[in-house]
Amino acid sequence: MQRFLSLSGSILLLFAVSASAQIKIKIPKVEIPKKEQPGGTKSEPSLDIPGRSSNTSARSSNRQIVIDDGFTFFDAEPLHEYSASLRRNVGTGWYLRSHLRMFGTVPNRSAFKMVVTKAGRDLAIIRCEGTPYRKGEDPVPENRSRPEDDYLLTNQRGCEDKTIAIKDTGKMDVKVYFINGNTDEEKLLRTYKIDVHEAKRVRGLATAPVADVPHYYIQRHAETSAAILFVRPRGMNQRLGPNYFREAGDGDFNSEIEIYFNFSPEKQVNRLRSMSTRCSVNGTFLNFPGPSPYADENRLRLMRTEWGIYTDRLAAQYKRANEYMDEVSFVQYQLRLPLLIKGDPANNRLGMADQKGNWECSVRQNGETLRTFRWKTGSDGMPIAHPEQTSGNVNLAHNGYLIEAEVPAGGSSIDHRLLPLPNDGVFYGIPWSSAEGKAAAGKIPKKGRPYHVPSTSK
């Protein structure tokens, strides 16, 4: 199960204004450009930093029919029906909700199709039309020349079909297809792998419990070592959305450096607050300018959650009073570092591009290091793309970079469950192809129980 943050009324109004502006534009017939292999790119000069090199797919544009692996998110939601004989809701399985983005200039009415399979059996086929974005038709003139890719996007709630109940659990594949809105031609974008767990539940009297509708969750342990560093473009307006997921309502905060990272807390309602930041470049620590104690403070925002709560009354102490509960949660946070692309003395901010070499930034709380992020910047001061990106094995949005997220030995206080899964790949089962990726995944420590357990095994 998951929950997304809601948008404010003012931002919805802004989208409505943008939408009304688009209606006045005559939309030409759009043909699919010549296709490229996944990860194939065409580089253009950046509008953010003149003269920057183009040696990485993270900085390219005009990719065609390529899935954004960093955007992909799957959620298992429960289904139920009312039983007249039992006089209560009973579970009937679960349905898949998908959040997807594909780079490419595509016709209207283009769609995504997901085929969920297990052991060669098709469990569900879900089709959803997406929303295409084409820079050439953007009502804001300056957006038309930006190096970001055109894209096809699932709607805010995601792609789902509640009429298709899946009863299987465990490991299965999700094949994601693109469907051309003009020709109905289908192209396989990616085969992801998911691991679905059922969390049984009870309800009713403590002395006579009955089965409740179970929860389902898709485990994300393999994502712990992989973080996304996003260089927020200058001048990015609310129409496109300023963050990696192009969500509006995130403020203008142009040119900030953001990191998106994952962990498994004890409960998804246990929110992280702003913490301090410690950064070094080539082993030399940086001193953040500005009024103390706020100079090194970062800002955090919960982005995505996947969770399920198991309950039972098996152990003696739970046959009275409250039932036993064991929650499994996987969350993703947006971390906004106190850094800009280039330093701004007027706003007391250091710049990433002003310090070239090996970067290491840790987020800390009361002296404890919770995560350490590592990346390297090139001669232009911009991050050097991870080998998984340059090889085309992993696709991220423009100005998005795969970086290592190191967990302290034994896990930090925010880590309730940790499980090293170096052979499970990244981003829902994409096999690691680089020594760097495998090494980072192998360094994740083990902590707690990886999944829910009954009260008799506590």
N, C-alpha and C positions, 0 to 999 in steps of 0.2 A: 504494500500500500504506500501511497505517497501523497504529499501535499505541496502545492506551489503557493507562493505569496501572491496575494491579490493586488491589482493595480488600483491606484487612486482614481477618484472621479475626474480630477483635472487631466490626468494622462489619457483617460478614455475619451474625454472631450477633444484632446489634441489629436488623437487618432481619427476621430470623427471628422475633424476639420481637414486632416490630410486626405482622408478617403473621399470627401466631397470634392477636394481639389482634383483628385485623380479622375473622377467621373467625367470631368470636362475635357479630358485628353482623349483623342482618338487613338485607340489601340490598334496598331498594325498587326497583320498576320505575322507570327513569329515562327521561323523554321529552326530546327535544331542544327547548330553548327556542327562541323566535322568533329566527331568524337575523339577523345583522347583516352589513353589507358589510365586507370585509377592512379592518381598521384601525378599525372602529367600536367604540366603547367606552362604558362607563358608569363614571363617576367616583365614588369613595367617599373619605371622609376617611381619612388614613393613621393607622395605629397607631404609626408610628415618630416622627413629628413632628406634634404637634397644630397644626391651623390651616393646614397647608400648602395651597397652591393646587392646583387640579385642572385646569390648562390644558394638559395633555399626556397623550397616550396612554401614555407611559412610566409613568404613575402610576395608571392606571386598573385596573379589574377587571371580571370577568364578561363578558369577550369570548367570542363564540361562533363556532366553526368558522373560526378564524383561525390560520394557520401561524406559527410562531416562526422568523423568518428567521435570527436570530442563533444558533439551536440547530442548524439544518440542516447536515449534514456528509455528503459523499459520498466513497466510497472505491472505487477500482478494484483488485480482487484477481485474481491470475492463476489460471487453470484448466489442468490437465494430465491426460494419461492415459499409461499405459505402452504403449510400442510393443515388441512381441515381436521384430519384425524388426530394429529398431535397438537393442534391449536397453537402452532408457533412456526416461525420461519426456520427452514432447513437449508443447508448449503447444497448447491448444485454444481459447484466447481468454481472456476475463475476465468476472467477474461484478460486479454493483453491490451495494455494501453502503451502506445509508442509515441515518442517525440523525436522527430527526424528533420534533418536539413540536408539538402543535396545541392551542390554547386552546379550551376548551369543556366543557360538562357533557354527557357522552355515555354511551350504554348500554354494558354489558359486551359483549364480542365485537365491538366496533367495530374498524375496521381501516384501515390505509393501503394504497394501491395506487400503485405507481410504473410508469409507462409510458415506456420509453426509446425515443426516436424519432430518426431522422436522414433528412433529405430526404423526409419524408412516410412513411417506412417504420417500422413498429414492430419494434424489435430485441429487446425483452424486456418482459414484464409480470410484476411481482412483487407479491404480496399478503402482508401480514403483519398479524396481529391485534396491537393495541396494548394497553397497560396504562392504564386510566383512573384518574385521581385526582380525587376529589370531596371538597372540604373538609367538606361537611356530614356525611360519614361517617368523618372522621378520628377515631381513638381518642383523640387528644390534644385536649381541649376548647378550649384557647386557639388552636389552628390553625384552628378552624372559622370564626372571625370575621376572619381575615386578609384583606387586600385582594388577595392573589395570585389569579390565575385558576385555575379547574379546568383539567385538561389530559388529553390522550391522548398516551402516550409509547411509542416503540419500546423494545424491551428493551435491556439494557446492551450486548450485542454488536451490535445494530443489526438492520435488516431485510435479508434476503438470500435468494437461491435459487441454490445452486451447480449446479443441474441446467440452468440457462439460461446458455449460453455466448454472449457477445457477441464478434464478431470485428472489427467496425468500430472505427476510432479517429477522432480528430478531434473537431470540434464537433458536439454533439447536444443534444437537449432531454430533460429529465426532468419529466414531468407527474405531479404528486403529487395524489392524490385521497383524500378521506375517505369511508369506507363506514360507514353507520349500522348498528350491531349489531342493531337491532330490525327495520328495514325493508329493509336492503340498498341503500338509496338512496345514490347516489354524488354527490359534489360536488368539483369541481376546486378545489384550494386555491391552487396556484401552479405555473407552468411555469418551471423553472430551466434554466440552460444550463451544460453542462460541456464541457471540452476534454480529451480523453483522449489520452495519449501512450504509445506502446509503446517500452520500452527493451529492445532485443535483448541476448542474453547468449551467451557461449560457455563450454564446459567441455572437459575431456579434456586430452590431451598438448599441450604448447606447440607441438610440430612438426606436430600433427594435430588441431586443435581441431574440435569439433562444436557444433551449435546447442544451447543450453540453453533451459529454460523462460523466456520473457521476463517482465520486470516491466511493470506498467502503473501510471500515476499520472495524477491529475487536477490540472492546474495551477491555482494559486490566486494568481497575481500581482496580480489586481485587488483582493484583500482587504487589501493592504499599507496603504493609506491609511485604512482603516476599523477603528476599535477600539470595543469595548463597555465603557462604564463601568457598573459594577454597584454599587449601594448595598446592601450586605448587611444584611438586616433584623435588627432587634434581637430576641433571643429565639428566632431560627430554630433549631429543634432538628434532631437527626440524622435524624428520620423524613422530613422534607422535603428535607434536605440544605441546607447553608448557601450554596453558591456558585451561579453563574448556571445551571449545568447540573444543579442539584439532586443533586449527588453527595455521598453521605455519606463520612465519613472525612476530612473537611477541617478538623477542629477546630471549636471553637465561635466564636472570634474574631468576636463579634457587632459589628455597626455599622461594620465596616471598609469602606474604599473600594477596590474592585478594578477592574482594567483588563485586558481580554483583547485581545491584539494578535497579529499574524501577521508572519512573515518567512521568508526562504528561506536557511538556513544551508548551509555547505559539506557537512556531514554531519549527519543527524538525531541522531547520538549525541553531537555537540558540545553539551553542555548549558550553559545560562546559570545562573549562580549569583547570589545576592543582590548587589544593587548599591546605590549611593547614590541619593538622591532630591533633586532641587532643584525647589522650587515657588515660584511667585509669584502674587499676586492683584492685579490692576490695576497690574501693574508693580512691586509691592513684594514683595521676597523674604521668605519665611517662615523663621523660625528654629525648627527642631524641638527641643523640650525633651527632656531625658533624658541618660543617661550617654553621653558620646562614646566611641567612634565609632559607636554603634549607633542614635542618635536618628533619623537620616535613612535608615536601612537598610530596603530593601523586601525582600519575599519572593517567590520565583518558583516556579512549578510548571508542568511540561510537561503540556498538556491533550490535544492532538490532533496527529497527524502523518500526512502523506501523502507517500510517497516511492517512488522506483524507482532501481535501479542498473543502468546500461548497462555492458557489458563487450565487449571485442574484442581481437583480436591482429593488427590490420591493419598498424600501423606497425612498422618493422623492430625497434625496441627491445622490442616486446612479443611477438615471436615466440619469445622465450626468457624464462625466469624467470616473474615474475608477469604476469598479463594487465592490460590497461588498464581502468580503472574510472572512470566519471563518474556521480556520484550527484546526483539532483535531489530536493530535500526542501522541503516546506512545513510549517511548524510553527506551533502556536498556544500561547501561554503565558498563564498567569494571573499577574498582577502585583498583589500586595497592598501598597498604599501605607501608609506610617506615619501614616495619617489615620483618624479616626472620623467618624461623622455629626456628632456634637457633641463638643466638647473634653472631655477627662477629665483634670483636673490630677493626680488621684490616680495615674493610670497614665502621666503625662507624654506625653499625646497631644493634638495639635491637632485641631480639628473643622472639617470642610468647611462646615457650616452657620453657623459663626461668622465666616466670611470670605466676603462676598458680592461677586460681580462676575465678572471675566474671569480664569479659572484657567489656569495653564500649568505643567505638571509634566514634568520631564525625568528619565529614568533614565540614570545615568552610571557609567562604569567607568574608573577610573584617569584621570580628567579628560576622558574622551571621552564625548560625548553620543550615545547609541544611538537614542533615540526621544524626541520631545517630544509630549505630549498636551495638547489644548486643549479647554476647555468653559466654559460660563458658568452661574453660579448666579443664581436669582431672589431675590425679596424674602424667600422662606421659607428661603433657604439651600440649596435642592435644585437639582440641574441642570435647565436648561431644555432640553427635548427638541429634537433636531435637526429641521429642516424636513422631512426624509424621513419622520420618525415622525409629526409632526403632520398631514401630508398623507395618512397612511395608506399611503404607498408602501412603507415598511419596517415590519415588526412585530417588536418585542422584548418580552421578559418584563417583568413589573412591576418597577420600579426599575432597568430596563436602559436605557441611553442611548447612542445612536450619537455618537461623538466623533472628532475628527481625530487621526490618528497621523502626525506629520511625520518624514520620514527626512532626516538631515543631507545636505547637498550632496555628491554623489558616492557616497553610501551610507556606512554605518558599517562597523566591522570585523566585525560579526556578519552583515552582508548579503553573501551570495555571489552571489545573482542578484536583480536588480531590473528590472522592466519596467513602464513607465507604460502603463496601459490605461484611460484615462478613458471610452472609448466602450463598454467591456465591462460597465459597471455595477458592482454590489456584491452580495455574498451570492449567488454563482452566477448572475450575469447580470441582476439587477434593474436596469433603467436608472435612472441618476441623474435625479431630477426637480428638484433644487435647484442653484442656483449655487454654494452652499457645498460640496456634495458633489463636483461636477464640478471645482471649483478645487482641492480637496484631492487628488483622484485625479490631476490633471494635474501636480501638484508632485513626484510620485515620480520620482526620477532613474533613469537606466538604468545598470546595472552588470552586468558579466559576460555570459555566454551565458544566455539565458532558459531553454533546454532542453539536454538532453544532446547531445554531438557526438561523432563517431568520433575515434579516435586520430590519424587522418590530417588532421583539421581542428583539432587542438589548437593 
